[in-house]
C-alpha cells in the first residue's frame, strides 16, 4: 500500500510539473498573429518603372519592325540572288542581335523591379509588425489587404 502511494504521488508530481512547463512555454509565444495579403500583380502593374519598361519595349519593337521593313526594301533592290541572300543574312543577324539585347535588357530591368517590390513588402512587414504576408491570389479569406498602401509607396522610390 505504501509503495502504491509513493508511485501515485510521484506520478501526480510528474503530471503537475509537465503541465506547468507546458503552460509556461505557451505563455512565451505571441498571442496575436498579424497577417497581411498583397495583390502582387496589381502592385507591379501600378509601378511607374514597369509602365516605363513596357513603353520602352514597345518602342524597341517598333524600331525592329521599321528595320525589318527597311531590310525587305533593300533586299528587293538587289539585282542578283546572291546579293539578296548575303544582305538578307546580314539583316537577319542584326535583327536577331537586337532582339537578344532587348530581351536581356528587359529581363535585367524586370529583375531589379521584382527585387524592389520584394524589398518594399519586407519593409512593410517589419514596420507594421506583420508576422506573415501572403499573396492575395492564394488566400480565400482573412488577412489585411495592404496592396493600396504599397502601391502608393512603390512609386516614391
HUCOR-V766848 format. One record per pair of residues at least 12 apart in sequence whose C-alpha atoms are under 7 Angstrom apart, sorted by the first residue. I is the first residue (numbers start at 1). J is the second residue. Records with the same first field share a line. If there is no record, write none. Layout:
I: J + J
//
This chain:
33: 131
34: 130 + 131 + 132
35: 130 + 131 + 132 + 133 + 143 + 144
36: 130 + 132 + 133 + 134 + 143 + 144 + 145 + 146
37: 133 + 134 + 135 + 136 + 143 + 144 + 145 + 146
38: 134 + 135 + 136 + 145 + 146 + 147
39: 135 + 136 + 137 + 147
40: 135
43: 147 + 151
46: 151
47: 154 + 155
48: 155
64: 95
71: 91
75: 87 + 88
//
